[in-house]
Amino acid sequence: MLRIVTSNNGEVFRHLGSASFRRVEVEQHAATTGPALLQLVRRQRPDLVLLDAALAGGESGFDVCRALK
């Protein structure tokens, strides 16, 4: 199973619902804020993380990536 954590982004959700991803078993988790994303990634240990550069509330997705690195 492919585990994915994403920021709350409608376009990402649309792509994950496409025929290509429907063929793969995907477990998806989403969060909106930087702290929530950090907590979710650390708890879920996903295979893939997809974040927006600009998160809700003006937070930086780049800062979240730096913190995870």
PDB file with SEQRES, HELIX, SHEET and CRYST1 records, atoms N, CA, C and O in Angstrom:
SEQRES   1 A   69  MET LEU ARG ILE VAL THR SER ASN ASN GLY GLU VAL PHE          
SEQRES   2 A   69  ARG HIS LEU GLY SER ALA SER PHE ARG ARG VAL GLU VAL          
SEQRES   3 A   69  GLU GLN HIS ALA ALA THR THR GLY PRO ALA LEU LEU GLN          
SEQRES   4 A   69  LEU VAL ARG ARG GLN ARG PRO ASP LEU VAL LEU LEU ASP          
SEQRES   5 A   69  ALA ALA LEU ALA GLY GLY GLU SER GLY PHE ASP VAL CYS          
SEQRES   6 A   69  ARG ALA LEU LYS                                              
HELIX    1 AA1 GLY A   10  LEU A   16  1                                   7    
HELIX    2 AA2 ALA A   19  ARG A   22  1                                   4    
HELIX    3 AA3 GLY A   34  GLN A   44  1                                  11    
HELIX    4 AA4 ALA A   56  GLY A   58  5                                   3    
HELIX    5 AA5 GLY A   61  LEU A   68  1                                   8    
SHEET    1 AA1 3 VAL A  26  ALA A  31  0                                        
SHEET    2 AA1 3 LEU A   2  SER A   7  1                                        
SHEET    3 AA1 3 LEU A  48  LEU A  50  1                                        
CRYST1    1.000    1.000    1.000  90.00  90.00  90.00 P 1           1          
ATOM      1  N   MET A   1       0.845  -1.177   0.000  1.00  0.00           N  
ATOM      2  CA  MET A   1       0.000   0.000   0.000  1.00  0.00           C  
ATOM      3  C   MET A   1       0.892   1.242   0.000  1.00  0.00           C  
ATOM      4  O   MET A   1       1.871   1.309   0.744  1.00  0.00           O  
ATOM      5  N   LEU A   2       0.556   2.203  -0.820  1.00  0.00           N  
ATOM      6  CA  LEU A   2       1.265   3.472  -0.904  1.00  0.00           C  
ATOM      7  C   LEU A   2       0.639   4.448   0.084  1.00  0.00           C  
ATOM      8  O   LEU A   2      -0.547   4.763  -0.018  1.00  0.00           O  
ATOM      9  N   ARG A   3       1.437   4.930   1.044  1.00  0.00           N  
ATOM     10  CA  ARG A   3       0.935   5.895   2.027  1.00  0.00           C  
ATOM     11  C   ARG A   3       1.388   7.294   1.619  1.00  0.00           C  
ATOM     12  O   ARG A   3       2.572   7.531   1.379  1.00  0.00           O  
ATOM     13  N   ILE A   4       0.429   8.215   1.543  1.00  0.00           N  
ATOM     14  CA  ILE A   4       0.695   9.579   1.102  1.00  0.00           C  
ATOM     15  C   ILE A   4       0.142  10.561   2.123  1.00  0.00           C  
ATOM     16  O   ILE A   4      -0.962  10.382   2.638  1.00  0.00           O  
ATOM     17  N   VAL A   5       0.920  11.602   2.409  1.00  0.00           N  
ATOM     18  CA  VAL A   5       0.452  12.732   3.207  1.00  0.00           C  
ATOM     19  C   VAL A   5       0.480  13.945   2.298  1.00  0.00           C  
ATOM     20  O   VAL A   5       1.477  14.196   1.621  1.00  0.00           O  
ATOM     21  N   THR A   6      -0.612  14.700   2.281  1.00  0.00           N  
ATOM     22  CA  THR A   6      -0.689  15.891   1.429  1.00  0.00           C  
ATOM     23  C   THR A   6      -1.182  17.084   2.243  1.00  0.00           C  
ATOM     24  O   THR A   6      -1.792  16.948   3.303  1.00  0.00           O  
ATOM     25  N   SER A   7      -0.885  18.257   1.692  1.00  0.00           N  
ATOM     26  CA  SER A   7      -1.545  19.442   2.218  1.00  0.00           C  
ATOM     27  C   SER A   7      -2.966  19.418   1.678  1.00  0.00           C  
ATOM     28  O   SER A   7      -3.257  18.666   0.747  1.00  0.00           O  
ATOM     29  N   ASN A   8      -3.833  20.205   2.228  1.00  0.00           N  
ATOM     30  CA  ASN A   8      -5.245  20.210   1.849  1.00  0.00           C  
ATOM     31  C   ASN A   8      -5.394  20.953   0.523  1.00  0.00           C  
ATOM     32  O   ASN A   8      -5.600  22.167   0.507  1.00  0.00           O  
ATOM     33  N   ASN A   9      -5.290  20.219  -0.593  1.00  0.00           N  
ATOM     34  CA  ASN A   9      -5.273  20.813  -1.914  1.00  0.00           C  
ATOM     35  C   ASN A   9      -6.206  20.028  -2.832  1.00  0.00           C  
ATOM     36  O   ASN A   9      -6.000  18.839  -3.075  1.00  0.00           O  
ATOM     37  N   GLY A  10      -7.227  20.704  -3.334  1.00  0.00           N  
ATOM     38  CA  GLY A  10      -8.224  20.055  -4.186  1.00  0.00           C  
ATOM     39  C   GLY A  10      -7.652  19.439  -5.439  1.00  0.00           C  
ATOM     40  O   GLY A  10      -8.100  18.372  -5.859  1.00  0.00           O  
ATOM     41  N   GLU A  11      -6.669  20.085  -6.050  1.00  0.00           N  
ATOM     42  CA  GLU A  11      -6.086  19.544  -7.282  1.00  0.00           C  
ATOM     43  C   GLU A  11      -5.327  18.246  -7.012  1.00  0.00           C  
ATOM     44  O   GLU A  11      -5.387  17.312  -7.811  1.00  0.00           O  
ATOM     45  N   VAL A  12      -4.621  18.188  -5.899  1.00  0.00           N  
ATOM     46  CA  VAL A  12      -3.929  16.949  -5.530  1.00  0.00           C  
ATOM     47  C   VAL A  12      -4.949  15.837  -5.319  1.00  0.00           C  
ATOM     48  O   VAL A  12      -4.744  14.711  -5.770  1.00  0.00           O  
ATOM     49  N   PHE A  13      -6.048  16.149  -4.635  1.00  0.00           N  
ATOM     50  CA  PHE A  13      -7.098  15.149  -4.412  1.00  0.00           C  
ATOM     51  C   PHE A  13      -7.667  14.652  -5.736  1.00  0.00           C  
ATOM     52  O   PHE A  13      -7.949  13.464  -5.891  1.00  0.00           O  
ATOM     53  N   ARG A  14      -7.834  15.566  -6.689  1.00  0.00           N  
ATOM     54  CA  ARG A  14      -8.369  15.185  -8.002  1.00  0.00           C  
ATOM     55  C   ARG A  14      -7.421  14.211  -8.699  1.00  0.00           C  
ATOM     56  O   ARG A  14      -7.862  13.210  -9.263  1.00  0.00           O  
ATOM     57  N   HIS A  15      -6.128  14.502  -8.662  1.00  0.00           N  
ATOM     58  CA  HIS A  15      -5.158  13.611  -9.302  1.00  0.00           C  
ATOM     59  C   HIS A  15      -5.098  12.253  -8.608  1.00  0.00           C  
ATOM     60  O   HIS A  15      -4.974  11.220  -9.267  1.00  0.00           O  
ATOM     61  N   LEU A  16      -5.185  12.254  -7.294  1.00  0.00           N  
ATOM     62  CA  LEU A  16      -5.150  10.983  -6.572  1.00  0.00           C  
ATOM     63  C   LEU A  16      -6.403  10.150  -6.822  1.00  0.00           C  
ATOM     64  O   LEU A  16      -6.408   8.948  -6.558  1.00  0.00           O  
ATOM     65  N   GLY A  17      -7.455  10.772  -7.326  1.00  0.00           N  
ATOM     66  CA  GLY A  17      -8.668  10.052  -7.680  1.00  0.00           C  
ATOM     67  C   GLY A  17      -8.693   9.599  -9.133  1.00  0.00           C  
ATOM     68  O   GLY A  17      -9.670   8.999  -9.581  1.00  0.00           O  
ATOM     69  N   SER A  18      -7.614   9.886  -9.877  1.00  0.00           N  
ATOM     70  CA  SER A  18      -7.563   9.530 -11.295  1.00  0.00           C  
ATOM     71  C   SER A  18      -7.413   8.022 -11.481  1.00  0.00           C  
ATOM     72  O   SER A  18      -7.119   7.288 -10.538  1.00  0.00           O  
ATOM     73  N   ALA A  19      -7.621   7.586 -12.707  1.00  0.00           N  
ATOM     74  CA  ALA A  19      -7.561   6.152 -13.021  1.00  0.00           C  
ATOM     75  C   ALA A  19      -6.207   5.547 -12.660  1.00  0.00           C  
ATOM     76  O   ALA A  19      -6.143   4.400 -12.219  1.00  0.00           O  
ATOM     77  N   SER A  20      -5.133   6.300 -12.842  1.00  0.00           N  
ATOM     78  CA  SER A  20      -3.795   5.775 -12.525  1.00  0.00           C  
ATOM     79  C   SER A  20      -3.671   5.410 -11.060  1.00  0.00           C  
ATOM     80  O   SER A  20      -3.128   4.354 -10.735  1.00  0.00           O  
ATOM     81  N   PHE A  21      -4.160   6.253 -10.173  1.00  0.00           N  
ATOM     82  CA  PHE A  21      -4.053   5.984  -8.748  1.00  0.00           C  
ATOM     83  C   PHE A  21      -5.101   5.001  -8.261  1.00  0.00           C  
ATOM     84  O   PHE A  21      -4.893   4.341  -7.243  1.00  0.00           O  
ATOM     85  N   ARG A  22      -6.217   4.886  -8.958  1.00  0.00           N  
ATOM     86  CA  ARG A  22      -7.248   3.925  -8.537  1.00  0.00           C  
ATOM     87  C   ARG A  22      -6.755   2.493  -8.694  1.00  0.00           C  
ATOM     88  O   ARG A  22      -7.269   1.582  -8.045  1.00  0.00           O  
ATOM     89  N   ARG A  23      -5.764   2.292  -9.550  1.00  0.00           N  
ATOM     90  CA  ARG A  23      -5.209   0.947  -9.741  1.00  0.00           C  
ATOM     91  C   ARG A  23      -4.269   0.550  -8.611  1.00  0.00           C  
ATOM     92  O   ARG A  23      -3.950  -0.628  -8.445  1.00  0.00           O  
ATOM     93  N   VAL A  24      -3.830   1.529  -7.843  1.00  0.00           N  
ATOM     94  CA  VAL A  24      -2.889   1.295  -6.744  1.00  0.00           C  
ATOM     95  C   VAL A  24      -3.633   1.523  -5.432  1.00  0.00           C  
ATOM     96  O   VAL A  24      -4.435   2.449  -5.317  1.00  0.00           O  
ATOM     97  N   GLU A  25      -3.367   0.692  -4.470  1.00  0.00           N  
ATOM     98  CA  GLU A  25      -3.984   0.888  -3.165  1.00  0.00           C  
ATOM     99  C   GLU A  25      -3.267   2.042  -2.467  1.00  0.00           C  
ATOM    100  O   GLU A  25      -2.081   1.949  -2.150  1.00  0.00           O  
ATOM    101  N   VAL A  26      -4.006   3.135  -2.232  1.00  0.00           N  
ATOM    102  CA  VAL A  26      -3.434   4.347  -1.654  1.00  0.00           C  
ATOM    103  C   VAL A  26      -4.134   4.672  -0.345  1.00  0.00           C  
ATOM    104  O   VAL A  26      -5.362   4.673  -0.259  1.00  0.00           O  
ATOM    105  N   GLU A  27      -3.332   4.944   0.666  1.00  0.00           N  
ATOM    106  CA  GLU A  27      -3.845   5.443   1.940  1.00  0.00           C  
ATOM    107  C   GLU A  27      -3.400   6.901   2.021  1.00  0.00           C  
ATOM    108  O   GLU A  27      -2.208   7.192   2.117  1.00  0.00           O  
ATOM    109  N   GLN A  28      -4.368   7.810   1.982  1.00  0.00           N  
ATOM    110  CA  GLN A  28      -4.035   9.235   1.953  1.00  0.00           C  
ATOM    111  C   GLN A  28      -4.483   9.925   3.230  1.00  0.00           C  
ATOM    112  O   GLN A  28      -5.572   9.672   3.747  1.00  0.00           O  
ATOM    113  N   HIS A  29      -3.618  10.804   3.728  1.00  0.00           N  
ATOM    114  CA  HIS A  29      -3.929  11.629   4.892  1.00  0.00           C  
ATOM    115  C   HIS A  29      -3.627  13.066   4.504  1.00  0.00           C  
ATOM    116  O   HIS A  29      -2.654  13.324   3.795  1.00  0.00           O  
ATOM    117  N   ALA A  30      -4.447  14.001   4.959  1.00  0.00           N  
ATOM    118  CA  ALA A  30      -4.260  15.411   4.608  1.00  0.00           C  
ATOM    119  C   ALA A  30      -4.336  16.276   5.863  1.00  0.00           C  
ATOM    120  O   ALA A  30      -5.023  15.954   6.832  1.00  0.00           O  
ATOM    121  N   ALA A  31      -3.604  17.381   5.806  1.00  0.00           N  
ATOM    122  CA  ALA A  31      -3.635  18.373   6.872  1.00  0.00           C  
ATOM    123  C   ALA A  31      -3.499  19.749   6.235  1.00  0.00           C  
ATOM    124  O   ALA A  31      -3.063  19.867   5.089  1.00  0.00           O  
ATOM    125  N   THR A  32      -3.867  20.773   6.964  1.00  0.00           N  
ATOM    126  CA  THR A  32      -3.871  22.132   6.421  1.00  0.00           C  
ATOM    127  C   THR A  32      -2.708  22.973   6.923  1.00  0.00           C  
ATOM    128  O   THR A  32      -2.109  23.720   6.148  1.00  0.00           O  
ATOM    129  N   THR A  33      -2.381  22.868   8.190  1.00  0.00           N  
ATOM    130  CA  THR A  33      -1.361  23.740   8.768  1.00  0.00           C  
ATOM    131  C   THR A  33      -0.008  23.037   8.841  1.00  0.00           C  
ATOM    132  O   THR A  33       0.078  21.810   8.804  1.00  0.00           O  
ATOM    133  N   GLY A  34       1.042  23.842   8.945  1.00  0.00           N  
ATOM    134  CA  GLY A  34       2.389  23.300   9.055  1.00  0.00           C  
ATOM    135  C   GLY A  34       2.567  22.363  10.233  1.00  0.00           C  
ATOM    136  O   GLY A  34       3.053  21.247  10.049  1.00  0.00           O  
ATOM    137  N   PRO A  35       2.188  22.779  11.453  1.00  0.00           N  
ATOM    138  CA  PRO A  35       2.347  21.878  12.599  1.00  0.00           C  
ATOM    139  C   PRO A  35       1.552  20.576  12.449  1.00  0.00           C  
ATOM    140  O   PRO A  35       2.026  19.510  12.841  1.00  0.00           O  
ATOM    141  N   ALA A  36       0.355  20.663  11.886  1.00  0.00           N  
ATOM    142  CA  ALA A  36      -0.456  19.455  11.679  1.00  0.00           C  
ATOM    143  C   ALA A  36       0.199  18.529  10.658  1.00  0.00           C  
ATOM    144  O   ALA A  36       0.173  17.309  10.819  1.00  0.00           O  
ATOM    145  N   LEU A  37       0.783  19.104   9.612  1.00  0.00           N  
ATOM    146  CA  LEU A  37       1.472  18.297   8.610  1.00  0.00           C  
ATOM    147  C   LEU A  37       2.694  17.610   9.207  1.00  0.00           C  
ATOM    148  O   LEU A  37       2.926  16.427   8.959  1.00  0.00           O  
ATOM    149  N   LEU A  38       3.476  18.348   9.994  1.00  0.00           N  
ATOM    150  CA  LEU A  38       4.649  17.755  10.635  1.00  0.00           C  
ATOM    151  C   LEU A  38       4.251  16.585  11.524  1.00  0.00           C  
ATOM    152  O   LEU A  38       4.869  15.521  11.483  1.00  0.00           O  
ATOM    153  N   GLN A  39       3.228  16.792  12.316  1.00  0.00           N  
ATOM    154  CA  GLN A  39       2.761  15.738  13.220  1.00  0.00           C  
ATOM    155  C   GLN A  39       2.273  14.524  12.431  1.00  0.00           C  
ATOM    156  O   GLN A  39       2.571  13.384  12.789  1.00  0.00           O  
ATOM    157  N   LEU A  40       1.529  14.770  11.367  1.00  0.00           N  
ATOM    158  CA  LEU A  40       0.978  13.688  10.554  1.00  0.00           C  
ATOM    159  C   LEU A  40       2.087  12.875   9.881  1.00  0.00           C  
ATOM    160  O   LEU A  40       2.038  11.645   9.866  1.00  0.00           O  
ATOM    161  N   VAL A  41       3.080  13.564   9.328  1.00  0.00           N  
ATOM    162  CA  VAL A  41       4.185  12.861   8.667  1.00  0.00           C  
ATOM    163  C   VAL A  41       4.967  12.034   9.680  1.00  0.00           C  
ATOM    164  O   VAL A  41       5.324  10.888   9.403  1.00  0.00           O  
ATOM    165  N   ARG A  42       5.228  12.592  10.820  1.00  0.00           N  
ATOM    166  CA  ARG A  42       5.991  11.857  11.839  1.00  0.00           C  
ATOM    167  C   ARG A  42       5.215  10.654  12.372  1.00  0.00           C  
ATOM    168  O   ARG A  42       5.810   9.633  12.715  1.00  0.00           O  
ATOM    169  N   ARG A  43       3.903  10.771  12.440  1.00  0.00           N  
ATOM    170  CA  ARG A  43       3.074   9.673  12.937  1.00  0.00           C  
ATOM    171  C   ARG A  43       2.852   8.592  11.871  1.00  0.00           C  
ATOM    172  O   ARG A  43       2.914   7.402  12.177  1.00  0.00           O  
ATOM    173  N   GLN A  44       2.593   9.001  10.625  1.00  0.00           N  
ATOM    174  CA  GLN A  44       2.251   8.050   9.565  1.00  0.00           C  
ATOM    175  C   GLN A  44       3.457   7.446   8.855  1.00  0.00           C  
ATOM    176  O   GLN A  44       3.363   6.345   8.312  1.00  0.00           O  
ATOM    177  N   ARG A  45       4.593   8.148   8.851  1.00  0.00           N  
ATOM    178  CA  ARG A  45       5.792   7.687   8.133  1.00  0.00           C  
ATOM    179  C   ARG A  45       5.438   7.312   6.681  1.00  0.00           C  
ATOM    180  O   ARG A  45       5.634   6.168   6.271  1.00  0.00           O  
ATOM    181  N   PRO A  46       4.914   8.284   5.902  1.00  0.00           N  
ATOM    182  CA  PRO A  46       4.419   7.982   4.554  1.00  0.00           C  
ATOM    183  C   PRO A  46       5.544   7.696   3.560  1.00  0.00           C  
ATOM    184  O   PRO A  46       6.713   7.994   3.807  1.00  0.00           O  
ATOM    185  N   ASP A  47       5.153   7.111   2.431  1.00  0.00           N  
ATOM    186  CA  ASP A  47       6.077   6.881   1.321  1.00  0.00           C  
ATOM    187  C   ASP A  47       6.291   8.158   0.506  1.00  0.00           C  
ATOM    188  O   ASP A  47       7.335   8.341  -0.119  1.00  0.00           O  
ATOM    189  N   LEU A  48       5.292   9.032   0.525  1.00  0.00           N  
ATOM    190  CA  LEU A  48       5.320  10.241  -0.291  1.00  0.00           C  
ATOM    191  C   LEU A  48       4.622  11.372   0.455  1.00  0.00           C  
ATOM    192  O   LEU A  48       3.581  11.167   1.080  1.00  0.00           O  
ATOM    193  N   VAL A  49       5.207  12.572   0.382  1.00  0.00           N  
ATOM    194  CA  VAL A  49       4.606  13.769   0.971  1.00  0.00           C  
ATOM    195  C   VAL A  49       4.481  14.809  -0.127  1.00  0.00           C  
ATOM    196  O   VAL A  49       5.471  15.134  -0.783  1.00  0.00           O  
ATOM    197  N   LEU A  50       3.274  15.342  -0.341  1.00  0.00           N  
ATOM    198  CA  LEU A  50       3.019  16.387  -1.331  1.00  0.00           C  
ATOM    199  C   LEU A  50       2.489  17.621  -0.609  1.00  0.00           C  
ATOM    200  O   LEU A  50       1.404  17.592  -0.028  1.00  0.00           O  
ATOM    201  N   LEU A  51       3.264  18.709  -0.650  1.00  0.00           N  
ATOM    202  CA  LEU A  51       2.884  19.925   0.056  1.00  0.00           C  
ATOM    203  C   LEU A  51       2.825  21.101  -0.898  1.00  0.00           C  
ATOM    204  O   LEU A  51       3.563  21.159  -1.882  1.00  0.00           O  
ATOM    205  N   ASP A  52       1.940  22.036  -0.596  1.00  0.00           N  
ATOM    206  CA  ASP A  52       1.908  23.316  -1.307  1.00  0.00           C  
ATOM    207  C   ASP A  52       3.041  24.182  -0.788  1.00  0.00           C  
ATOM    208  O   ASP A  52       3.439  24.067   0.371  1.00  0.00           O  
ATOM    209  N   ALA A  53       3.555  25.045  -1.642  1.00  0.00           N  
ATOM    210  CA  ALA A  53       4.581  25.999  -1.203  1.00  0.00           C  
ATOM    211  C   ALA A  53       3.983  26.983  -0.206  1.00  0.00           C  
ATOM    212  O   ALA A  53       4.653  27.405   0.736  1.00  0.00           O  
ATOM    213  N   ALA A  54       2.725  27.344  -0.415  1.00  0.00           N  
ATOM    214  CA  ALA A  54       2.033  28.264   0.495  1.00  0.00           C  
ATOM    215  C   ALA A  54       0.877  27.517   1.143  1.00  0.00           C  
ATOM    216  O   ALA A  54      -0.062  27.096   0.467  1.00  0.00           O  
ATOM    217  N   LEU A  55       0.953  27.358   2.451  1.00  0.00           N  
ATOM    218  CA  LEU A  55      -0.093  26.658   3.193  1.00  0.00           C  
ATOM    219  C   LEU A  55      -1.101  27.654   3.737  1.00  0.00           C  
ATOM    220  O   LEU A  55      -0.899  28.865   3.655  1.00  0.00           O  
ATOM    221  N   ALA A  56      -2.177  27.141   4.287  1.00  0.00           N  
ATOM    222  CA  ALA A  56      -3.209  27.989   4.884  1.00  0.00           C  
ATOM    223  C   ALA A  56      -2.594  28.856   5.977  1.00  0.00           C  
ATOM    224  O   ALA A  56      -1.684  28.423   6.683  1.00  0.00           O  
ATOM    225  N   GLY A  57      -3.088  30.065   6.111  1.00  0.00           N  
ATOM    226  CA  GLY A  57      -2.601  30.963   7.147  1.00  0.00           C  
ATOM    227  C   GLY A  57      -1.271  31.599   6.817  1.00  0.00           C  
ATOM    228  O   GLY A  57      -0.643  32.197   7.691  1.00  0.00           O  
ATOM    229  N   GLY A  58      -0.822  31.485   5.564  1.00  0.00           N  
ATOM    230  CA  GLY A  58       0.432  32.100   5.158  1.00  0.00           C  
ATOM    231  C   GLY A  58       1.676  31.323   5.529  1.00  0.00           C  
ATOM    232  O   GLY A  58       2.790  31.815   5.347  1.00  0.00           O  
ATOM    233  N   GLU A  59       1.504  30.111   6.050  1.00  0.00           N  
ATOM    234  CA  GLU A  59       2.658  29.290   6.406  1.00  0.00           C  
ATOM    235  C   GLU A  59       3.365  28.795   5.148  1.00  0.00           C  
ATOM    236  O   GLU A  59       2.754  28.674   4.086  1.00  0.00           O  
ATOM    237  N   SER A  60       4.630  28.517   5.278  1.00  0.00           N  
ATOM    238  CA  SER A  60       5.445  28.069   4.142  1.00  0.00           C  
ATOM    239  C   SER A  60       5.589  26.552   4.115  1.00  0.00           C  
ATOM    240  O   SER A  60       6.020  25.938   5.091  1.00  0.00           O  
ATOM    241  N   GLY A  61       5.226  25.961   2.990  1.00  0.00           N  
ATOM    242  CA  GLY A  61       5.457  24.533   2.798  1.00  0.00           C  
ATOM    243  C   GLY A  61       6.939  24.221   2.761  1.00  0.00           C  
ATOM    244  O   GLY A  61       7.355  23.120   3.120  1.00  0.00           O  
ATOM    245  N   PHE A  62       7.749  25.200   2.323  1.00  0.00           N  
ATOM    246  CA  PHE A  62       9.194  25.028   2.295  1.00  0.00           C  
ATOM    247  C   PHE A  62       9.735  24.861   3.717  1.00  0.00           C  
ATOM    248  O   PHE A  62      10.636  24.054   3.947  1.00  0.00           O  
ATOM    249  N   ASP A  63       9.190  25.622   4.669  1.00  0.00           N  
ATOM    250  CA  ASP A  63       9.616  25.502   6.065  1.00  0.00           C  
ATOM    251  C   ASP A  63       9.264  24.126   6.627  1.00  0.00           C  
ATOM    252  O   ASP A  63      10.033  23.547   7.393  1.00  0.00           O  
ATOM    253  N   VAL A  64       8.111  23.614   6.245  1.00  0.00           N  
ATOM    254  CA  VAL A  64       7.713  22.280   6.698  1.00  0.00           C  
ATOM    255  C   VAL A  64       8.687  21.240   6.133  1.00  0.00           C  
ATOM    256  O   VAL A  64       9.106  20.329   6.847  1.00  0.00           O  
ATOM    257  N   CYS A  65       9.041  21.376   4.863  1.00  0.00           N  
ATOM    258  CA  CYS A  65       9.995  20.435   4.243  1.00  0.00           C  
ATOM    259  C   CYS A  65      11.352  20.496   4.932  1.00  0.00           C  
ATOM    260  O   CYS A  65      11.982  19.464   5.162  1.00  0.00           O  
ATOM    261  N   ARG A  66      11.806  21.711   5.262  1.00  0.00           N  
ATOM    262  CA  ARG A  66      13.082  21.859   5.978  1.00  0.00           C  
ATOM    263  C   ARG A  66      13.031  21.168   7.342  1.00  0.00           C  
ATOM    264  O   ARG A  66      13.985  20.508   7.753  1.00  0.00           O  
ATOM    265  N   ALA A  67      11.922  21.328   8.022  1.00  0.00           N  
ATOM    266  CA  ALA A  67      11.771  20.714   9.347  1.00  0.00           C  
ATOM    267  C   ALA A  67      11.768  19.185   9.240  1.00  0.00           C  
ATOM    268  O   ALA A  67      12.296  18.503  10.119  1.00  0.00           O  
ATOM    269  N   LEU A  68      11.183  18.650   8.178  1.00  0.00           N  
ATOM    270  CA  LEU A  68      11.138  17.211   8.002  1.00  0.00           C  
ATOM    271  C   LEU A  68      12.488  16.642   7.602  1.00  0.00           C  
ATOM    272  O   LEU A  68      12.836  15.515   7.955  1.00  0.00           O  
ATOM    273  N   LYS A  69      13.234  17.433   6.865  1.00  0.00           N  
ATOM    274  CA  LYS A  69      14.540  16.982   6.394  1.00  0.00           C  
ATOM    275  C   LYS A  69      15.456  16.766   7.564  1.00  0.00           C  
ATOM    276  O   LYS A  69      16.611  16.383   7.380  1.00  0.00           O  
TER     277      LYS A  69                                                      
END                                                                             
